[in-house]
Amino acid sequence: MQGLAMRSEVEAYGAIVVPPDVMVPYQKHSDVLDQPQARHFASVTFIYLLVGSTVFFYPFALLIDRFVGRIGYHDSGVAWNAFMYSAAMHVAMTAIFYVDPAMFALMRHNRIRFMAIAPLAFLGTFWLWTLGTSRTQAYFMLAYVLWTYWHFQKQHWGVYSFVRIHEKSRPQSIDRLVVVYGSYLPAAIIWGTSTIASGGNAEFFWSPVVRAANVINHFALPIVVMSAAAAVYAIVREVRSARSAGRPIAVLSLAMLAFFSCNNWPFLIFDVDSLAIAMVNTGHGLQYIIFMTVFAYDRNRVYRLLDKERPAGSLASAVSRRIDARWLGHIVGVLYLVGMVAGANWLFHGGYARALKSAFFVGLTLSTGQMALVAQALGLAITVVHYILDASAWRLTQPEARAVMRQKFDFIFSRQARPGVGV
């Protein structure tokens, strides 16, 4: 009965259920959150960090732009650079997957993606950007920006799902349409059409495509309005249903549904400039830092997914017996805080170009512009790998991925808050 209750609770937002034939028992340590009150506290902290990171930079970016200086890579000091670092450099944290014992079995089931596609995508992206023509770069950037904002909205859906889990409420069927598609389409339209029709890129695309882009661009605002209206409809319907049934109203979930329905609105007001990018993109990076810090803090040393061919001799088991990975989350957090302040300012004030020139200079004359091109290629290549690996690691239709996530975020899935303890 308890298993059925857990299944009914979580199937609605993505079926994060650990099938009994996929997982084997794992060793518990004394720091596992066994007490209901402790689990509730951890869940509240986790959820409000996610919510805060999602919405914080919308007003904060406006304050920086107004009182510190026009937002940009070089002219707004430590405040802007530190948060831009979070928006962009979180992608490197995907490398944690390769050193976490819990992921080894998942990698065995996705060998091609982790061991072949990801490295080849890195090399292909790097050399395509450094050696490709301007036309090639324009077409690549079109695909890249469309993929980027799809990746963002899928992660927002993950945040929304966790909020629903915390409040023990079920999303409505319309919620996914609003959070993922209703908010993604305006960003895709604005960025896609600007990539095609703005600047010098228009000459690289077929003229009817450019004309169509200029027309399609006008659909972004109506879609935002329709998405917000759909969210209002869903909220009103759920509130009425909850009141008539005597259930508590999932206030935080509904507030986040309203926010995610039109979270790309800055692109409509501020155009595609640094301020709008700061407001929208930074929250995604901060969300990911929180996800991966929790993911890296492995409270249960042995996470061995059942491998029927090698039930007792897997690499995950061997590493887990010798290495206690619980330190990893703390190290990640400390290094990221240091890097966010010190590394970001070094990076965005020319340090990357000097370092790359020093590393790559082998008797050839490489200009600063060429070094900047190499730096851009490295950033794009790392980000593409980040997108590819995340699409597998967080794909909860896979039993192995569900098993890993169910254990990593066990404190929220198995939370049993005591009566009278509110959110």
TAMOCOR-V702277 format. One record per pair of residues at least 4 apart in sequence whose ideal C-beta (glycine too) atoms are under 6 Angstrom apart, sorted by sequence separation. I is the first residue (numbers start at 1). J is the second residue. If there is no record, write none. Layout:
I J
I J
This chain:
7 11
11 15
28 32
48 52
52 56
56 60
57 61
63 67
64 68
76 80
78 82
80 84
85 89
96 100
103 107
110 114
111 115
112 116
113 117
114 118
117 121
120 124
121 125
124 128
127 131
128 132
132 136
140 144
171 175
175 179
176 180
177 181
178 182
184 188
187 191
188 192
189 193
193 197
194 198
205 209
219 223
250 254
256 260
259 263
266 270
277 281
278 282
288 292
292 296
310 314
316 320
319 323
327 331
335 339
336 340
338 342
339 343
340 344
343 347
345 349
347 351
356 360
357 361
366 370
389 393
390 394
402 406
405 409
410 414
417 421
18 23
33 38
70 75
71 76
112 117
132 137
164 169
197 202
205 210
242 247
270 275
346 351
347 352
396 401
10 16
33 39
65 71
69 75
97 103
270 276
395 401
396 402
10 17
64 71
69 76
107 114
164 171
242 249
307 314
406 413
68 76
202 210
33 42
71 80
196 205
267 276
7 17
239 249
266 276
68 79
64 76
304 316
197 210
266 279
304 317
196 210
266 280
357 371
64 79
353 368
356 371
64 80
197 213
264 280
196 213
197 214
302 320
353 371
356 374
160 179
235 254
301 320
353 372
356 375
193 213
157 179
157 180
193 216
301 324
352 375
193 217
231 257
153 180
189 216
231 258
298 325
298 326
153 183
189 219
190 220
231 261
153 184
189 220
296 328
297 329
228 261
296 329
150 184
186 220
227 261
228 262
149 184
227 262
293 329
296 332
186 223
149 187
185 223
186 224
224 262
149 188
293 332
293 333
146 188
182 227
145 191
146 192
221 268
178 227
145 195
178 230
142 195
178 231
141 195
174 234
172 234
138 201
138 204
135 204
183 260
187 264
190 267
186 264
194 272
182 261
183 263
169 250
179 260
183 264
167 250
178 261
169 253
167 253
163 252
164 253
163 253
163 256
305 400
160 256
305 403
160 260
156 260
303 407
50 159
295 408
47 163
47 166
43 166
159 287
152 284
14 161
13 161
13 164
12 170
13 171
12 171
87 281
87 282
90 285
86 282
96 292
87 285
90 288
83 282
86 285
90 289
93 292
86 286
96 296
105 305
102 303
72 274
101 303
71 274
71 275
71 278
65 275
104 315
105 316
104 316
101 316
61 278
61 279
101 319
101 320
58 279
57 279
57 282
57 283
54 283
53 283
53 286
53 287
151 387
50 287
50 290
49 290
130 373
130 377
165 412
129 377
126 377
129 380
85 340
125 380
126 381
125 381
82 340
82 341
85 344
122 381
125 384
82 344
81 344
121 384
122 385
81 345
121 385
32 299
81 348
118 385
121 388
31 299
118 388
118 389
28 300
26 300
27 301
27 302
73 348
26 302
26 303
113 392
24 306
110 392
91 382
109 400
91 383
94 386
97 389
106 400
91 386
94 389
105 400
97 393
106 404
102 404
43 411
42 411
43 412
39 411
43 415
40 415
39 415
22 399
40 417
33 411
16 396
19 399
23 403
36 416
22 403
40 421
14 396
36 418
18 403
16 402
18 406
16 405
16 406
